[in-house]
Amino acid sequence: MNFTIREARKNDMPQVHSLIKELAEFEKEAHAVEVTVADLENDGFGKHPAFHCFVAEINSKVEGIALVYNRYSTWKGKIIHLEDLIVSQSMRGSGIGTALLDEVVKYAYKLGVKRINWEVIDWNEPAIAFYEKKGAKVLRDWDVVWLDEIGINNYVANL
């Protein structure tokens, strides 16, 4: 399979958005995607980008993405978070996922971070096996905790 891994450009965001929606459907959360193409363009390519994105491209079509952003660990220092590594369903098994993860790890190494964090849904056994094969530790004894927009608003209203 002949593909190119490169840094995303603003004009890639419509295709990136399509892959985000494809992942949401795969994870049975199609209704949960609120981010728009305009959000991705503004948040990723403004004066202070909120994320960094790599794309896998075949014949001018984006078939995979890896989207990361900076975080800070009170135990380790600088880390990055891999928000999503997505390969279009038709291209899974082609090596794109490995190439994107390779690019993320090289990027993290270049930044001098101490760790790369990400989540994987517990029923996605192929993804878990893929990450473990690459040397990642899947911490099954931790739970993800978050407040959504409604939760934030309710919290603030009760202060």
C-alpha positions in Angstrom: 0.0 0.0 0.0 1.5 3.3 -1.1 0.5 6.1 1.3 2.1 9.3 2.7 2.1 10.4 6.3 2.3 14.2 6.7 1.3 17.1 8.9 -2.3 18.0 8.4 -3.2 21.2 6.6 -6.3 23.4 7.2 -7.8 22.3 4.0 -7.7 18.6 5.2 -10.2 19.3 8.0 -13.3 18.3 6.0 -11.8 14.9 5.4 -10.5 14.7 9.1 -14.1 15.6 10.2 -15.5 12.7 8.1 -13.1 10.3 9.7 -14.1 11.5 13.2 -17.7 10.9 12.3 -16.8 7.4 11.0 -15.1 6.6 14.3 -18.1 7.8 16.2 -20.3 5.5 14.3 -17.9 2.6 14.9 -18.0 3.3 18.6 -21.8 3.5 18.5 -21.7 7.3 19.4 -22.6 8.9 16.1 -24.8 11.5 17.8 -22.0 12.6 20.1 -19.9 14.5 17.5 -20.4 18.2 18.1 -17.1 19.5 16.7 -17.5 21.1 13.2 -15.1 21.5 10.3 -14.9 25.2 11.2 -14.0 24.3 14.8 -11.2 22.0 13.6 -9.9 24.8 11.2 -10.1 27.5 13.9 -8.8 25.4 16.8 -6.0 23.7 14.9 -4.7 26.4 12.7 -5.1 29.7 14.6 -2.6 31.8 16.4 -2.4 29.3 19.3 -3.2 25.8 17.9 -5.0 23.5 20.3 -3.9 20.4 18.6 -1.4 18.9 16.1 -2.6 16.5 13.5 -0.9 14.0 11.2 -2.7 12.5 8.2 -2.3 9.4 6.1 -3.0 10.2 2.4 -3.6 8.0 -0.5 -4.3 9.6 -3.9 -5.2 12.9 -2.4 -7.7 11.3 0.0 -7.1 11.3 3.8 -7.5 7.7 5.0 -6.2 8.1 8.5 -5.4 10.7 11.2 -3.6 11.0 14.5 -4.6 14.0 16.6 -2.4 15.0 19.6 -2.1 17.9 22.0 0.1 18.9 24.9 -0.6 18.0 28.5 1.3 18.2 31.8 1.7 15.4 34.3 2.4 16.4 37.9 4.4 13.2 38.2 6.3 13.2 34.9 6.2 16.7 33.4 5.5 17.3 29.8 3.4 14.7 28.0 1.2 14.6 25.0 -2.3 13.1 24.6 -3.2 11.1 21.6 -6.9 12.1 21.3 -7.6 9.8 18.3 -5.8 7.6 15.9 -8.3 6.8 13.2 -7.9 4.7 10.1 -10.8 4.5 7.6 -12.5 1.1 7.9 -11.6 0.2 4.3 -7.9 0.8 5.0 -7.5 -1.0 8.3 -4.8 -3.6 8.2 -2.8 -1.7 5.6 -0.1 -0.4 7.8 -1.5 3.1 8.1 -2.2 2.8 11.9 1.4 1.7 12.5 2.7 4.5 10.4 0.6 7.1 12.1 1.6 5.8 15.6 5.2 5.9 14.5 4.8 9.5 13.5 3.2 10.4 16.9 6.0 8.7 18.8 8.7 10.5 16.7 6.9 13.8 17.4 6.8 13.1 21.1 10.5 12.1 21.1 11.3 15.4 19.3 9.4 17.4 21.9 11.2 15.6 24.7 8.0 14.5 26.4 8.0 11.9 29.2 4.8 10.0 28.1 2.1 9.7 25.5 -1.4 9.1 27.0 -4.5 7.9 25.2 -7.7 5.9 25.8 -9.1 2.9 24.0 -12.7 1.7 24.4 -12.7 -1.5 26.4 -14.5 -3.6 23.8 -12.2 -2.7 20.9 -9.9 -5.7 21.3 -8.2 -5.3 17.9 -7.0 -1.8 19.0 -6.0 -3.0 22.4 -3.9 -5.8 20.9 -2.4 -3.4 18.4 -1.3 -1.0 21.1 0.0 -3.7 23.4 2.0 -5.2 20.5 3.6 -1.8 20.1 4.7 -1.8 23.7 2.0 0.4 25.2 0.5 -0.4 28.6 -3.3 -0.6 28.8 -4.2 0.4 32.4 -7.4 -1.5 33.0 -7.7 -0.4 36.6 -8.2 3.3 35.9 -11.5 4.9 34.9 -11.9 7.9 32.7 -13.5 10.8 34.4 -14.9 14.0 32.8 -17.5 16.7 33.0 -19.3 17.5 29.8 -20.6 20.9 28.9 -23.9 20.4 30.8 -22.0 19.1 33.8 -19.7 22.1 33.8 -22.7 24.5 33.6 -24.4 22.7 36.4 -21.3 22.7 38.6 -20.8 26.4 38.1 -24.5 27.1 38.8 -24.1 25.4 42.1 -21.0 27.3 43.3 
